[in-house]
Amino acid sequence: MATSQVTTRILRRLLASGVNARAERLLARMPPADIAPLFSGLTPDEIRTVIELLFRRRRAARTLKELPPEMLPQVFDAVTDQRLAAVLGRLEIDDLTELVEWIPEERRVEVVNRLPDHKRAELERAELYPESSAGRVMTTNFVALDEKMTAQEAIDSIRAAGDDNESILYLYVVDDQRALCGVVPIRRLVSAPPARTIGELMIPDPLSVRADDDQEEVAQLVARYDLLAVPVTDVDRRMLGVITVDDVIDVITEEATEDMYHLAGLSEEDRVFTPAHLSVRKRMPWMLINLVTCFLAAWVVGLFERTIEQVVALAIFMPVVAGMAGNGGTQALTVITRGIALGEIEFSSGLRAAGKELAVGLVIGATTGLVSAGFAYLWFGKPALGLALVLAMIVSMAVAGLLGAAVPLFLKAVHQDPALGSGVIVTTFTDVFAFFSFLGIGTLLLDRLV
């Protein structure tokens, strides 16, 4: 299979030569997921032509939803409002809701007004749900059955639905008020005798989620019970939509990206193809905050200026203690943040988790401290320097493990994202404690060190 770069060159050559028919055939042979990466290498005019070719094949919508979000504004700029509305109108409501958010504000109203009436009404209903909720990621296209129907009648209703449902995994049984009564796996239906009723085939009282539930909690639920889809209901248990496994994968990817970015002090809008000026604007605040925390660590070092002047060896080993503490804090932070994200840890069990990380820090600190002390003795021949290293390593690693667990747990307790700022906070305190403990112990042992 040709690489994306090679395919882009071929596509651009065909477009430049005006051989659009061959370019159309090339795109027709490619899955939408493979077409999306090509857009990063095209000019606005080429993007406009490619969208036109895809539109002829009714593949523009499916390709658009595969694009990295940071590329969407560039693609939108190359398409007229009318054409963009026509493309978006073919999407499921969950994909439509997500893509509309990336349309520039000055164009959004006009594009939305050009959507088909039923799509615009669906979009308005979806936007009533909170951001990152189940209502925002659900699709309203599902098959609902009556429990009095026979298996054959149910199969006929699926045939009548045609290709409107992008993936039929479960069939949902509802009553006259559209309240959820049960679920029928598609495999159970097709293997059942034609005269068997849906009421006999269904699994009663299936697991469901509310439309205002957090999407991350829904993803955890689907993963925990190995579901392929989960129904979304209102407060009266009336069916509103379905969240399928592909939506869950998107949610997991989004939440993992969010946590990873927050740990590094990055904005979710800062992606590979984000313009440089926007990346600078998004990163600068956190870098300035980090600069302030670095000066805090430098201030702590400055408190022991006279000690360092008398024992230069302390300055040599300062990065060792701080580096080990920083790594230990990051490891504990990563483990705890992951546990919170997957629902493995609640605040009630957080004390046990924090205690475990404290114990791990003590053991690793003692072990690495003894190794460091051996190197220090062989290098400088001063037992007191080795003792300072051992004690500082134990203290700083224990504090690093405790902070790595406590900071995300505290943020979770105050209803904040556990990853938000955790990396900066933990790194700051581990550096401060590492420098203070090592230089403080060195000061206490100054007579022996000199």
C-alpha angles and dihedrals in degrees: 000000000000118000121248091252093053093047091049091053092049092047093049091049091052092048092047090051091050092240093138094156091062091044089053091052090048091053091045090062093053127082114240090247089060094045095055096068090055092070093072090068098047132092120235091259091050091048089052091052094046091050088051092051092047090048090058089055092044089239101110094093095050091047093048094057090054093058121107106257093239090061095053097085090054091051093044090053089058095054130069121241092249094051093043091052090049091052095045091047090069094059129098111257094253092056091041092053092052096047096046089062090063095054110105110260094240090060102032098086093048093049093046091050089056093055118106111275095248092049092049090050091050091049092051090051092048092051090058089070119085119265114269090019129132090251091063096054101037124103117225093209110099140129115256121192137190115236090230092062120103123237090254092052090050091052090049090052090053090052090049090054089060117183095335091105109068092202127007107199102147134017115221123218115214136176129230090285091050090248113156112255104163149329132244118203109226091235092056091051098051092046094049125098110266094242096051114112124239089235089064093046100044128099103231124228097009124196111273140168134222120248092241095051116118113264092228091057090049090052090051090051093051092047094046095052098033093238125169092205139359127209120238118216140176127240090282091051093250113154114256103163148310135264110212129202093258089057089050091052089052090050093049090049091048094048093045090050091048093051093045092049093047091051088055094042094248134139119240089234090065104092138151096276097034111127113262094240091055092048090051091050092049096045100040099077094054092044090053090049089049089050090056091051090050089055088051090057090045090052090055090052089049090059088067098043094125092049091053091048090057097041110033090177088075090064090052093057098039094090089050094057094041093045094051092046091049092051092046092051092048092051093051091044092052094049094048095043090051091048091052092046092052093045093246094124130048124182090258091061093038094092090060091048092048090049091052092051090048091053091047090051092051094051095044091044092053093047097046089041092057091048090049091047090055092053091046092052093048090048102043104010092228116132090191090061090053090049091052090051094050095049094043092048092052093048097043096044092048091050090045092053092046094048092044088059100035100050098058091040090053092048089050091050092054090048096254128130105274090220095050107113093337093123094053094043095048094044092050095051095042090053092047094048092043094053094040095048096044097043092039092054089043089055092051090051094041096118091055093043094051 
